């Protein structure tokens, strides 16, 4: 990859984050309130993220700006292999503090595959002064059967934070629509949950 290509990728990543920070309305998703169940903490994966046997559009790859989905990294002069992965942004509140979370609220997969949900998190006012693996915690509510959830580290621009929700879909998962919620904890504060749908196709 040439230096010019890397610069274009970096500028695109910076523009996306800057645009997201400056244009906060309308918020494209709303916090989940209709999904019930016992919260289940998502364990932190200390090793490398698990991957499929072949490249997938939602593999997490590093770029000069931050980590990104493989499908969202575009190289100049090279046709895109997959459509870009769409994300939405939601504002979550804990007392007088608010954060914005950009993530995937709809995921399509087949049984036996691994899907990644990259969560970018920014403060509404200010920035994160430090980043460590314990800055962000995740939990699930109403987790679908036949799926295992893990949390992985991810890179973000200075002042922001990111993490990856890794979803391992069992080979025995029954095709259908599964609705659940992703809970977000930042610096020990619980900001509530985000709705997410996984569609398992035959």
Secondary structure, 3 states (H helix, E strand, C coil): CCHHHHHHHHHHHHHHHHHHHHCCCCCCCCECCCCCCCCEECEECCCCCCCCCCCCCCCEEECCCCEEEHHHCCCCCCCCCCCCCCCEEEEEEECCEEEEEEECCEEEEECCCEEEEEEEEEECCCCCCCCCCCCEEEEEECCCCCEEEEEEECCCCCCCEEEEEEEEECCCCCCEEEEEEEEEEECCEEEEEEEEEEEEEC
